[in-house]
Amino acid sequence: MPSPARSSAWVLLLCGLALLGCGLYAFSTGSSSSSSQRGLSLFRTHQQLVTPASDGAATAAGAQSQAHRLRGHQGSSRAHPLRVCATPGSIMSAPEDGAAPALRDQYSLWAQPKGRLGEQLKAEIGHLAARHGAPAFPPHTTVLGDIERPGGRQEVLAVAAELAQKVKKYRINFTDVTRGSIYYQCVYLSVAKDDGAMAAAATAREVFGITTGPYMPHLSLLYSDIPQEERAKAVEDGIVRLYGESSGYDTLLVENGYEVDSFAVWYTPVADKSLKSWCLVGEFELTG
Ligand SMILES: *[C@@H]1O[C@H](CO)[C@@H](O)[C@H](O)[C@H]1NC(C)=O
């Protein structure tokens, strides 16, 4: 029969070993996978919020080398492509199965917000789209729409490149959240008719040889045919989320406008209200 003293020493030794084992186990799993990994993923989330090219760039990387005619600053300037057009140089826009009627070969020039503001506006557009059963689209202020050229996409890109050399970088300031009466101007942020924005639009019309109605610069938040009362509610909702005192960190706009340093060329057939065919064709840095 062991003495009581000796058996308590054994018990202590076993307890000590067990504790040491638990401690080592906790250290190896706990510290490396839970705390530091949580730290890392927080860091990643934060980075995605502030890195402009976080979403579209990755998915579209392959197609971009050909389709994305970016001058200069590659990494920093892409803003939220729906997707990049798959067939650069093609002037055919008919669906491959040939069943649906061909869409017209129409393009738009967009000034897209980047970085944190771009992320916030993208989220707001997503919020309104989900709420109203509407399609989401990348945030943009159209500089010129309804562009059609006999030479198709290649010609549009060539003229856009020429235009970008004639336009100086400029700033866009929002004035308010408001609503319009057509599908593509349902709810939007109006943009101040400042000299830079107006001059850019005038030069675009001149270079593309297009005379349209007066330029009404705006950044759309919702494309929909909902009735006016619902548009009015969506406007109120937008004001509260983007500017209101009760708006959260995620929705309150970091800035009431943005610098435009490039134009993006988008394939935007007007008849496709689903926007499924819309895609980025190229982007040109403004060097005027
Ligand atoms: C935009 O707003 C800022 C800040 O209010 C102001 O300084 C600037 O003059 C406005 N217009 C342009 C074109 O920058």
The ligand as a MOL file (V3000), in Angstrom:
LIG
                    3D

  0  0  0     0  0            999 V3000
M  V30 BEGIN CTAB
M  V30 COUNTS 14 14 0 0 0
M  V30 BEGIN ATOM
M  V30 1 C -17.0570 70.2580 -55.0680 0
M  V30 2 O -17.1930 70.3720 -53.6740 0
M  V30 3 C -16.0250 70.8250 -53.0300 0
M  V30 4 C -16.2690 70.7640 -51.5390 0
M  V30 5 O -17.4650 71.3880 -51.2010 0
M  V30 6 C -15.6910 72.2260 -53.5190 0
M  V30 7 O -14.4920 72.6770 -52.9310 0
M  V30 8 C -15.5280 72.2100 -55.0340 0
M  V30 9 O -15.3210 73.5030 -55.5400 0
M  V30 10 C -16.7770 71.6000 -55.6860 0
M  V30 11 N -16.6720 71.5590 -57.1350 0
M  V30 12 C -15.6850 71.0030 -57.8490 0
M  V30 13 C -15.8270 71.0010 -59.3080 0
M  V30 14 O -14.7030 70.5270 -57.3240 0
M  V30 END ATOM
M  V30 BEGIN BOND
M  V30 1 1 1 2
M  V30 2 1 1 10
M  V30 3 1 2 3
M  V30 4 1 3 4
M  V30 5 1 3 6
M  V30 6 1 4 5
M  V30 7 1 6 7
M  V30 8 1 6 8
M  V30 9 1 8 9
M  V30 10 1 8 10
M  V30 11 1 10 11
M  V30 12 1 11 12
M  V30 13 1 12 13
M  V30 14 2 12 14
M  V30 END BOND
M  V30 END CTAB
M  END
